Amino acid sequence: MTRTHLITGFLGVGKTTAILHLLSQKPEHEKWAVLVNEFGEVGVDGAILESQGAVVKEIPGGCLCCVSGLPFQMGLNMLIAREKPDVLLIEPTGLGHPRKILETLHNPHYQDVLQVGVSVCLLDPRNLSNPRYRDHDVFSDQIQMADVLVANKTDLVSAADREAFEQLLANSQPPKVASGWVTQGQVDVELLALEPVAGRLALHPDAHQHARSRDDIAPQAPLAEGEELRVLENHGQGHFSLGWLLTAQWQFSAAKLRHWLGGLDVERAKGIVITDEGPLVLNMRDGVLSEMPTRQPDESRIELINGSPLATETLQNALLSCRRS
């Protein structure tokens, strides 16, 4: 049986970084795989995980739990049949409710295939005092449905943020089986060995109404021969995404990309880009840009996510101005 864990958390909280850290701790004799979904269409997180050597299956575009059950089950079945992993980590979009996924994993069809382990939710404690997050039903549902609650980015929090997180833990019903207080997504793999909370799915069974459905759930095709750029957009759950696939023949100025991204007024920006300083993973949240070197990708990918519509032409022109001639 494949031990399966849901890794949830709101946009930009550090789920992909946490999964990379968990993968780095896996026992050598075990094979781990990742089923990943993103709100946007470009598939940056999947590309980042693959660039670090992870076995990945993507279900792109929108809320994974809002797609029909059949496409999700097809992706899950294909990954299990193809890779036969000992452990499967599922990373839904930060705008996704986890309930539908957990219901699918507990389907009798999988009772001899999957061993459903603890669900882990990452959160930024600073968001607990922000009504924009605290009153968002997705944010609340992710916390409610988790067995383990992990505070990330704790090097940036205040004493009041720490107190708010402790209060959240104290008031959780039923109680969480464990919690964490980490930086840089450094989640201890031992947390995955814990037993999940019994009866979690019985709580608030009508919490999630499907916001949208998708028939187009095929993985994003790579650029065709001769195709240099592809623009991909999405919207739902009160958010908008704009992304680009860019040919590997193009090289970008890392300095210009930093300047461009640093000046954007968007909720989230992320990418894996071929630059004059080598391939880089770029990640911007709350106006703070981080980066790390990575393996050479098949193509560059950049995606922006915001709570209001994005000016496609203006942003694309600014991105292309960062390209080296």
N, C-alpha and C positions, 0 to 999 in steps of 0.2 A: 504493500500500500504506500501511496505517496503522501507524506506528511505535508499539509498545506496550511499556509499562514497568510492572512490578509494584513497588508501594511498600509494603513490609511493616514490621512492628515490633509489639512487645507492647503491651498496653493502656496508653493514656495517654502513650506515648512522644513523641507530637507529629506523627503522620502527616498529619492534616488540615491542620495549620499548615504543614507542609513542602510539601504539595501546593499550598496557596494561594500560597506563596512561589515555587514553580516556575511556576505559572500567571502570576504577575506578571512573569516573565522571558521568556515565550514571544515568539517573533518576531511582529510585527504581522500578517504575511501568512499565518500559520498558524492553523488552527482546532484547538483542543485540547478533549478531553472526558474525563470521569472516570466510571468504573464503580466504585461504592462498595457495600460490604457492611458491616453492623455486627452485632455479637453480639446486641444488643437489637432490639426490634421497632419502636421509634419512629422511627428514621431521623434522628437529630440531625445527624450529620456531613454527610449529603446536603443537609439544609436549610441548614447553615452554608455549604457550598460554593455552593449555588444563590443564597443571599443575597448572595454576593460576585460573582455574575455568571457562575459556571461552568456549563457544560453537563454535566448529571449524569444517570446512570441508576442506580437503586438495586436491589439484591437484598437485602431485609431479612431479619433473623431467623436468627442462627446462623452457623456456620462456612461461608463461601462455598465452600471446597473440599470440604465434606461434603455439600452439596446435590448432587442427581443431575446428571450432565453436561448433560442436555438443558435444564433451566431456565437454567443458567449460559450455555450456548451461545445460547439464545433471547434472553437479555438482551444478550449481546455482539452478536449479529447485528442486533437491533433498533437498538442504539445506532449501530453502524457504518452501517447502511442509512439511518437517519434523519438522522444528523448528518454522515456522511462526514468524520470528523476526520482531520487529518494526524497527530496524536499522541493516543494513548489512555493515560491513567494508570489503573491498577487498584489500588484500596485495599481489601484484604481486612480483615476483623475482626482485632483484635490477638490473638484466640484461634485464628486460622486457620493451618493448615499451607499453605505456598505450592506444594508439589509438584504437587498435582492441577491447579491453575490453569495452571502452566507446561506440564504435559503436554497440557492442552487447547489452549493457544495454539500448541503445536508440532504439533498434529494436521494431517495432510495436507490436510484440508478448508480450512485457513486459510493454506496455503503461498503462495497468490497474493493473499491479503488482508491478512495481518499480517506485519510485520517485527518480530520479537521482539527488543527491545533489552535493555539491562542491567536487572537486578532490584536494587532498592535497599532495604536494611534499615536502619532507624533503631533505635538502642538508647540507653538511658540507662546510661553507664558505671558508675554507682553500683550497678546491679543485678548486675554481674558478680561481686560478692563476696557476693551474697545467694543461698543455696541454693534459696530458694523460686522464684527465676527461673532460676538456673543449671541446676537439675536438672529443669526443666520441658521436656518434649519439644517443645512448640510453640516456645518461646524458642530452643532449640537448632536446630530445623529452619529457622527463619527466618534465623538467622545462617548456617547451612550452605549454604542455597540461594541466598544473595545474591551478586551479582557485586561490588557496592559496599556497604561498611559505613560508616555515618555515625553518629558519636557526637553526640547532641543533649543539650541542657540542660547544656552543659559549664561554664557559669558556676557550677554548683552542686557540682562534683566536687572530689575531693581529688587529691593527687599519686599516691596509691595507686590511685585509680580510673583515672587516666591511664595508669599503668604496666600495669594489668590490660587495658586496651583495646589498648595496644601489643603486649602479649604475645599477645592473641587474634589480632591481625593477623599476627604473626610465625608463629603455629602453624597458620594456616588452610591447608588443603590441599584443592584447589589454591589458590594465593594469590588474594586479591581483586585485581581490576583497579585499584581505587582505594579511598580512604577519605576521610572528612571529619571535621572537629572543629568543631561549630557550636553556636550558641545560637538559640533561637526558631525552629527549623526552617529556618534559612537555608541550604538546600541549593543549591549552585551548579548551574544548569541545564546547564553544560558537562559535568557528570558523565554526563548522559544520552546524550551523543554517543559515549561509549566503547563498545568491542565487548564483548559478554558472554563469560564463561568457557566454553570449549568443553567439552562432556561433563558439565555440571553435573547434568543429570537422571540420569546413570548412577550417581551416588553414592547409596548407601543407598536403593534402590528400594522397600524395604518399610517405610520409616520411619513412614509414616502409615497407620494403620488408621482407617476411618471411624467416628467416634464417634457420629454420628447422621445421619439423613437427613430431608429435609423435602419434603413435597408442596406445602405452602402457601408459595410464594415470590413471590406477587404483591406489587407495591409497596404500601406501607401507604396505604390510601385516606384522603383528607382527611376532616375532620369533616363530617358531613351537616348540612343546614340544620336548625337547632334543637338540634343536638347540641353540648353545651358541654364535655364531658370524656370522654375514653376512656382506660382503663387497659390497659396491654399488658405481659405478662410473658414471660420466656424462661429456660431453664436448659440447661446442658450444659458440657462441658470443665471441670467443677468450679466453675462460676461461675453466678450468678443475676443477672437484670436485671429492673428494674421501671421503667416509663416511663409518661408521660402526654402525650396530645395535649390542648391547652387552647384554647378559643375565643379568637379575636383580640379579642372584645368584653371580655375580662377584662384588667385591668391589675394588675401585681404591684408591690409595694414592693421596690425594689432593695435597700434597707437590710435589710429583713426576710429577703429571699432570701439575702443574704450571711451573715447571722447563722445562718440555718437550715443552709445548706450547710456553713458553717465548723464547725458542731457535729456533723456526721454522721460516723459511724465506718464509712465505706464505702471500697471500693478506688478507685472512680471515680465522678464525677458530671459531667454535662455538659448543656448546654441552650442553646436560643435562645429568649429570653423577652421579651415586651412588658412594659416596666416604666415607672414614673413618671419614670425618667431616660432614657427612650428604649429602643429594642430593643437587647438585650445578648446577646452570646455568653458563656456562663459555662462554665468548665472547671476542675474540681478533681481533683488527683492528689496523693497523699501528703500530704493535709491542706492543700495550698496551692491557693488559689482565684485564678484569673486571669479577666479579662474584657476584652471589647473591644466597641465599638459596631458595629452592623450595620444593614442595611436592614430595613424593616418586613416581617416574615414573614407568611404567610397564617394562621398559628396558632402559639402557643407550644408548645415541646416540651422536656421535661426527662426525663433518664434516669439511673438509678443502677445501678451494677454492683458486685457484691460476691462474695467467695468463700464466703459462707454465705447462707441464705435471708433475704429482706428482709420486714419487717413492713408489709405493704401498707396496712392501714387506718391504723395509727399514722403512717406516713410521709405518706400522702395528707392526713390531717387537718392535719399540720404544714405541708405545702405550701400547702393552701388557706387557712391562717391568714395567709399572706403576701400574699394577694389584697387589693387595695384595694377598698373598698366604693363 
